[in-house]
Amino acid sequence: MADSIQHLNGDEFQKEVVHSDKPVLVDFYADWCGPCKMIAPTIEQLSKEYAGKVKFVKVNTDDNQELAGGFGIMSIPTVMFFSKGKVEDMIVGAVPAAVFKKKLDALVSA
């Protein structure tokens, strides 16, 4: 995993996501989740493409069940897009890179 993606727990979430001065992509995942593994290389690549513009973080739902529950995560992968501390958009399930890029571009230009 590259340094461009932070792994967070519930204690760090407020500081790193809610209070971030940049838009944030949050990937809620689990190690056993096949679709999560499918999108991991896409998220990795996008974190490099959007370096400096968007912060990328991953939250393991098995280790952070309370945090995931607080956001109503029912299926993984769930990718949420935050701006100014609020959820602006989300994607549930594995989707092509173009779908992520469209949402990231909208987040960056907002």
N, C-alpha and C positions, 0 to 999 in steps of 0.2 A: 504494500500500500504506500502510495506516495505521501510526501509531507504536505501536499496540497489539500489533503482531506483529513479533518480532525475527527477523532472518535470521541464522542461526548457521553457523559452520564447525566443524570437528572440535576445534580448539583451545578454543573457547568452550563446547563442549557440556557438559563436566564441571561447570564453574562455574555455567552458566545453567540446566541441567536437572537433573543428578544432585545437585547441592548446593543446589537451590532450596528455599526454605522454604514455597513454595506448590506445589500440584499443577501439572503442566505438560502441555499438549497439544503434541505435536511432529508437524508435517505434513512427511513426507518426500515430495518432489515433484521434477519436472523441468519446465523451461520448455516442452518440446515435447509434454508429456503432456496429451492432451485431457481425460480424467477429472479430472486435477489442476486444470485450469482451471475445470472444472464445479463443483468443491467450494470453490474459492477464495472466492467471495462469501459462502458459508455460514460458512466459517472466519472471515472478516472480521467478519461480523455477530455471531457468537458471541463473538469477542474483545471486542466492545463490551459485550455482555450480561453476560459473566462477568468484566469488568474488576475488578481488585482481588482476585478470588477464585482465578483460574486464569491462569497465564502461558501465552502462545501463542507458539510459535516455528516457523519453517520451516527445513528443511534441504534444499538442492538436492543430489539424489543424484549428479548428474553431477560436481559440484564436490567432493563429499565421499564418494567411493566407498568408502573404507576404513571410515568411520563407518557408512554404510548397510549395508555387508557385515557389520560387527560385530554389527548387530542382526538380521541374516538377512533384510534387505529384498529380496524377490524380485520384487514387483510394486508399482507406484505408481499412485495415491497409497496410501501406508500412513500412517495416523495412529495414533500411540502416545500413551497416557495414562500419565504418570509421577506417582508419589507417593512422597515420601521416598527418591528416587533409584532406585526400582524401577519396571519396567513393570508396570502394573496391568491394562491392557487394550489392545486394538488393533482397528482397523478397516482392512480392505484393500479398496480400490475406492471408487467414488463411491456414497454413500448419502444418504438424505434428512436434513435438519437435525434431525428428531426423534430419529434414532438417535444423533447426536452429543450432543444435549441429554441424553438418558437416561444416557449414559456420563459426561458432565460432572457431572450432578447426583449420580451415585453417587460420583464422585471427590471432590466438594466435601463431601458429607455423611459420608464415611468418617472 
